[in-house]
Every structure is written in structure tokens, then in C-alpha cells.
């Protein structure tokens, strides 16, 4: 199967904010690309027993990470997980057997939109927020999110290849 690659172009030069935000969007687009054209059943397929890792789980996890770092840490919100019940110590991102695919992608896309708005509104990359008593800059969060997506996109490569043999960047 050939999938059209419409990922964000990353500038080779430019200011730090432009490069970091484009690189993060490239990584977000890569996750979407790895999920493109698959059925809900394929998106729910786990990597190998006993792992709970699936492409749909990665999308739900990405939504949670976007929400946590941008809305809660940088924007000072107290938004809660849609998938993990209040008071639970278990992460429900990867519990996808009954998960609604359309909902997961809609939530993820909305969290990305909100994250972009928070970064755009920051006066500089030195603006900070806090989480569990630690202070983090917008710069750190962008760099961390690039790393988060890059690591999970490696997982997504392997999951996609297992599902239909599709490989790529």
C-alpha cells in the first residue's frame, strides 16, 4: 500500500521556535502517517504478548502527553485524562479493546491544536510552567515532546510493518 506523505517540512535554518515547532509537527505527522489507511481492528492490534502496545494506544498516549505537558504543565490547567478514571494509578491510554478510534484521533488532534496555541501564545521559549514541584520551560517541553514522539514513532514503524509490511522513514 502506498501512503501519501504530507508531513510538515522542517526548516534547516531559522529561529529556534520555528525549527522546534516544525520538528514537533513533523513527528506528530509521522504518527498519523503510520496509522493511515488501517482498520480499527488493525489499529487495536497489539505488538506481541504480553505487551499492550498498539497504534491506537500510541495515539491515545500521545493525546495524554500533549494534554499533560502543554495544558497542565505550561498552561496551569488541571485537566484530567479522558481514559484513566480519577484516582486510578493505572494508565488507561493503552487499553484499546473497546476504544473508539474516531474519538481517540479527534482528542489527539484537538490536544495538538491546543498545544500549538499555547506555544504560539508564549512570549518566549523561556516561559515556564510547573509539574510536581519542578519548573519546565516551553523550550524543554518542545524538545521533550520531539523525543517522546520520535521514540514512539520507532514503535509505530515496527507495529505498522507487522500489520501490513509497510515500512518507511
N, C-alpha and C positions, 0 to 999 in steps of 0.2 A: 504494500500500500504506500502510495506517495502522499505525503502530507505537505501542504504549503507552509513554508517557514516565513512567518511575518513578525519575527521578533524585533524588538526595539534596537535600533542602531546605537552603538556606544561610541561617543566621540573619542578620538585618540588624543586630542588636546582640548583644553577648555578649563573652566573653573571647576573647583572641587565638587561643588554641589551638582553641577550638570553631569559630570562624569559618574559620581556615585549614584545619583538617581537613575541615570540611564542604565548603569550596570545592574542595579536592582530590578528595574523593569525588564531588562533582558533575561534575568534569572526567573522572574515571575512568568514571562512569556515562554520560557523553556519548559516550565512545569505544565503550562497549558498545552504546549505542543506535544509533550509526552502523553497527554491524556486524550488528544484529539482523535476523533473517529472511533472510539471504543464504546462498547455497550455498557450499560450499568453493571452487568454481571462481570465483565472484564475489569472494570474499574474497581470492583469489590474484591477481585481475586487476590489472595494473599501470596506473598513471595514464596515461602516454604514453611512447613510446620516446624516449630510452634509459633513462628513469627506472626504478628498481627499486621505487618506492613503490607499496604496496598496503595495503589494510586489514589483512590478516593480518600483513604486515610491520610495520605500526604497532603491532599487539598484541604481537608478539614484541619489538619495540624497547621498548615500554612495560614489559614484564616485565624486560628487561635494565636499564633505567634505574631501576626500582624496586629491583631487587637491588643495583645498584651504589651508589646513594645511601643507601638505608636500611640494608641488611645490611652492606655493605662499609665505607662511609664512617662512618656513625653507630654501627654496632654492632661495628665492628672485625673483621668476618669476612673470610675470604679466599675467598669462593665464586666459582666460575668460571662463565662463560657456558655454557649448555647447547648453544648453536648455533655458537659460534665455537671452532674447535679450539685447544687450548693452543699458545701460541707464534705463532699467526697474528696478523697485523696487520689482516687483513680482518674487517670486521663482518659476520657471517652473519645478523643479525636479519632482513634483507630478502630473503634467499634462500629463497623460499617455494614454488618449483615443486613440490617433493616434501614440503613441510612438512605435518605432521599438525595439522589445525585444532583438534581436541579437545585435543591436548597443549598447543598454544600458549595457548589460553584457560585451561586448567587451571593452567599455570605462571603466567600473568599474574595470575589470581585469587589463587593461593597467595602470590605475591610481595606483592600488595596487603594480604592478611591479615597477613603477617609485618611489613610496613611499619607498618600500623596498630598492631600490638603494640609495636613499637619506639618509636613516638611516644608511645603510652599509658604506657609504662614510664619514659620520660624525666621526670626530676624537674621540669624546666622547659624552655622553648624555648631557653634559653641553654646547654643541654648541647651539647657539641661532639664531633666526630669528625674524622679527618683523611683526606686523599686526596692522594697525590703531594706531601706536604710542606705542604699547605695545611690550615688549620683551618676547619671549617664548623659552624655551629650548626643545631640542629633547625629553628629559625625560618627560616634561609636555605634549608635543604633543602625545607621545605614550600613556601615562596614559589617556589623554582626549579621544583619539580615541578608547581605550578599553571601556571606559564609554559610548561613543557615540554608538558604535556597540551593547554593552550589552543592553542598553535602547531600541534601535530599534529592537534588536532580540526578546525582550519581545513582541513588537508589532507584529513581524513576527510570533511568536508562535500562537498568537490569530488569525491572518489572515489565517494561514495555517489550523488551527483547524476548522475555519469557512468554508473553502473551501472543505476539504475532511476528516475532523475528525482526521487527523494525529497530534499526539502530541509527545512530547519528551523533551529531555534536552534543 
